[in-house]
Amino acid sequence: MLLEWEEFEKTAAFPSVGLENVMGIEINPYAAELARMTIWIGEIQWMMQHGFSHSRPVLNKLDQIACRDALLNEDGTEAEWPAADYIVGNPPFLGDKKILMELGDEYVAKLRRVYDGRVPGGADLVTYWFAKATDSLEAGRTWRAGLVATNSIRGGQNRKALDRIREVGTIFNAWSDRDWVLEGAAVRVSIVCFAKSFSGKRRLDGREVTEIYPDLTAHEFGAANGTDLTIAKQLPENLNVVFMGSTKVGAFDIPGELARQWLTLPANPNGRPNRDVVKPWANAADITRRSSDTWIVDFGVDMAEREAALYEVPFQHVAKRVHEERMKNRREAYRISWWRFGETRPALRAKLLGLT
């Protein structure tokens, strides 16, 4: 339109909407400056593509690209986001297990206290951005939002961020599981676009659907009905029947060849064989595919260190491969009982007694 206007020797109106309308928050000073420069370059390119000579000097500071923490102020209070028609972003990918190591106990304690009730304590860092964007939608400060997350956003504690979006508004476009290259490493991500209200076509992974559920599955377009598994309830019949498996927190596993060598060794100083603590180990992949022939050193739920040490070769192996790692663990219980699994699941073991 503007180019056609110039063909009739008319002066095209210079755009009245400028870069001051693009706001951002970036904690890294270099990345913040890079974002400002990228926006300048983008404007120059747009001007050239649409027949304008860029006469405005690239000197003005883009102070609305703020260099600060997006979640907490320096005094530990919640950081405020500016009102914006649209929120887009690629928040940091940092899983629950790494948040404490990367951000520190003090910061994480403040973060969880400030966002208590909106973000579960065991959720990934990226979910805090979803909570902030949802708050902005609910308050009418934003029309729509689109954020990138690891694909773990679809389940567990992380999915509660998407549950709340569905309570406040709707997910109108999403990609449930895509490749993403981050600093040379390939990860799997989900991309979620949401709004308080939306009347257009909804799409999941590029196909049109009727409704998108919080686990990023959908009611297919034209289907008579769909199954939203996110509203499924726990079955009381499974109480004390279904358990979470043990959590090792250390390199307790050993290859089958080595385990079979240990099983042929003479009895230990306590007169007991190694088969008491050297056992075959399997996960779902061993059942659905081929066996990995993995074994594990398991000192049970309450075996004392002095008792475990009497199983000489297995104990020496665990002392060499597990002890140092567990001494660095933030959980005191993991450090104190370093020779046992981090979570031994005594209730599960009690139910297994007597089963073949």
N, C-alpha and C positions, 0 to 999 in steps of 0.2 A: 504494500500500500504506500509506504513512504517513498520507495523508489519510483513508483508510478507517478506520485505527486511531483517529484523532482523533474520527471520527463516533461512536464508541462511548465517547466521553469518556475515552479513554486518552491518556496523554501520550506523544507521539512522541519517540523517542530522538534526541537531537541527534547528528548525524554525528560519528563519531570520527576520520574521515580529514580532515585539514585541509590548508591551503595549503602547509604545510611540506613536503609530499610533491612539490610542483612545483618542480623545479630548472631553472636556466637559466644561460646565459653570453651576455653582450652587452658588446661593447667600448665602445659609445657610452654615456656616462653618462645622457644624456636618454632614450635608448631603453631603457636598463635600468630607469630609474625608471618609464617609461611601461608597461613590461611588468609591473612590480610592481602598479601601479595597475589595470591591465587585469584582472589575476588577482583582485584584491580585488573589483572591480565584478562580475566573473563569478560569484564566490561569493555575493555579495549577491543577484544576479538568481536564481541557482539556489535559494537559500533561500526567496525570495519565491514562486517558482513552485511550490515543494513544501510550502508551508504553514508555513514557519518564520518567526518574527520574528527578525531578525538582531540579537542582543543583544551579540555580541562587538564590542569597539571596533576601528575600523580605524586602529589605531595601531602595531601590531607591525611591525617591519621584516622584510621578506622577504629576509634576507641570502643565502638560497640562490639568489636571482637575482644571480649574481656579475657585477660590472662589471670585465671583464678580457679579455685576448686568449684566444681559444679554442684557438689552435694553439701559441703559444710563451710561455714565462715571460719575465720581464724579463731573466733571466740567459742567455737563448738556448736553454734546455733545453725539452723537449717539455712542453706544458701537459697536465695530467691532467684527464680528465673523471670526474665522479662516477658510481658505479654507478647504473643506472636501468633500470627494467623496459622503458621505451619511450623512444626518441629521436625527436623530430620537430624539423624546422627548415627555415628558408629561408636557407641560407648566402649570402654575398655573391657576386654575379655579376661576375667579373673575369677576362677572358680572358688567355691567356698573353702576348699582345702588350702588355697594359696593366699587368701585375703589377709590373714593374720601375718604370714611371713612377709608379704610385700608391703603392707600398709602399717603394720605394727599394732600391738595390743591396745594402746591408748586411743588411737584414731578409730579403730574398729569398734571399740566400746562406745565411743561417742556416736558413731554412725548408727549403730544398732539401737541405741537409746533414743536418738532423734526420730528414727523411722520405725520405731516399734509400733506394731499394729498395722503398718502398711507394707512392710517388707519382712518376711520370715528371717529369723536369725541364720538359718542354714542356706540361704539363697546366694546365688552368684552376684558379683558386683554389678553386672549389667542390669539386673532387675531394679536397681534404684533409679535408673534413668526412666524405665517404664513407669515406675510409681510417680515420679515427678511429672512426666508427660500426662499421665492419667489424671493427676490432681489438676493440671492446667485445663484439661478438657472439661472436667467436672465443674470447675469454677467459671467456665465460659471465657477463659483467657486465650484459648487455642481452638481452632476448628478441626485440624487434623494433625496426625503425627505418624512418622515412619521411622523405625529404629532397627538396627542390625543387632542380633544376639547370637550366641552359640546355640546350636540346635537343642541343647539341654533345657532351653526355655520352655519346651513342650511338656516337661514332666517334673515330678517331685515338688520340692519347695519352690523352684523357679516358676512353675506353671501358675502359681497363685497370682503372679503379676498379670498374666493373661486372663485369669478368672475375674480379676477386678475390672479389667477393661470391658469384659462382657457385662458386668454389673452396671458400669457407667455408660457404656456406649456399644460399639460394634467393631469387629475386625472386618474390613472390607476388601483387603488384598493382602496376600501373604505367600511367601515361599517357605515351605516347611523344612527343607534340607538341601542345602547347596554347598558346593565347594567354595572356599575362600582362602586366599593366600595372604598370610599375615607374617611379615618379616621373614619370608622364605619358607615358612611352615604352612602346610595345607591343613585347614580346619574345616569343620562342617558348621554352617550357620543357618539361622532362620531369619527371615526379614518379615517384619510385621507392620502393616499400615492400619491405623485405626482412627475412629472419629466418634464424636458423641452421637451423631445421627448421620445416616447415609441412605440415599434413595436409589443409587445407581446399581450397576451390576457388580456382584462380588466375584473375586477370582482367587483361586488357590492353586499355586504352581502353574499358573497360566491358563487354567481351565475355568469356565464359568460354573459357579456353584450357588446354591440357594442361601447357605449359611456356613460360616466358618467357626468351628468350636475352639475352645482354649488350648487343646492339645494339637492344634493345627491340622485336624482332619475336618471333613466337611459333609454337609448334607448335599449330595450331588444334585445338580440341576435336572429337573424332570423326574426325580425319584419320588416314589410315593411317601417314603419316610426315611429318616436317617437315625443313626445311633450315636448319641453324644455320650461317649464313655466317661467324660469328665464329671458327670453327675452320678456315676455309679457309687453305691454305698458298700461299706464293708459287710461281709457276710458273717453273722454271729457263729455260723457253723464252722468257720475257719479258725475260731479262737483256740489257741493252744494247739493248732494243727499246722498252720503255715507260719514260718519264721524267716527272718533275715539270717543269712549264713554268717559264719565267723568272718571277722575282719583281721587279716594278718598283721598289718602295720610292720612289715619287715620281710626280709628274704628268707622265709622259712622253707620254701619249696626247693626240692632237689630233683634231678633227673632219675628216672626209674633204674637205670644201670647202676648208679651210685647207691641207691637205696637197697638194691638186691645184694650188693657187696656187704653193706652194713648188716643185713639180716643174717649173713653167714658167720659173722664174728662171734667169738666165744662170749659167754655170759659176762655181764658187767660186774663191778665190785659189789653191787647189791644183790647179785645172783639172778638178775632179771635180764631177758633178751631185749635187743633193740626194737623188736616188733611192738613193744609196749608204746613206743613213742614215734616210730617211723611207719607211716601209713599212706596208702594210696589216696590221691586227691583228684577231684574232678569238678569241673563247672559245667554250665549248660553246653558249651562248645564241645566238650568231651562226649556228651550224650548225643547231640544232634549231628556231630561230624565224626571224625576219627579220634581215638583216645590220644592224648598228648603224652601219656606215660609219665605223668608228673606225680611225685610223692611229696610228702611234707613231714617236717618234724613238729610234733604236737605234744606239748607238755601239759595238756588238759586245762582245767579251769582253776585248780587250786594247788598244784604241785609247787612246793617250795624250791627255792634255788638250790639248796644243798641236796635235795632229792633229785632234781633234774641233772645236777652235775655228775651224779653216779652213772648216768647213761653217757659214758665218756665221749665217744666219737660224735654222736648227734649234738651233744651239748657244746663241744668245742667248735663244731660247725656253726651253730647259732651264735655263740659268743663272738666268732670272727666276723660273721656276715650281718648280724642284727644289732649287737650291743651298741656300737658307735652311733648308728642311725637313731636308735631309740633314746639315747642320752641327749640328743638334740631336739627331741619332740617336746612340744609345748605342754602336753598333758602329763601331769605328774604321775598318774596311774600307769601310763605307758612306760615312763622311765623306771619306775620302781619295779614293775614286774616285766622287765624287758625280755625275758626268756620265754614268756607266754604270748599268745596272740593278743593283739590289742583289744579285740572284743571276742571273748571265747564262747558266748551264747550258751550259758548253762541251761536255760529253759529248753532250748533245742536239743541239747545233748541228753537231757533227762528223758525227753520223749523218744529219743533214738534207742535208749537202753532196751534190750530185749528184742529189737528188730534184727532180722537177718540182713 
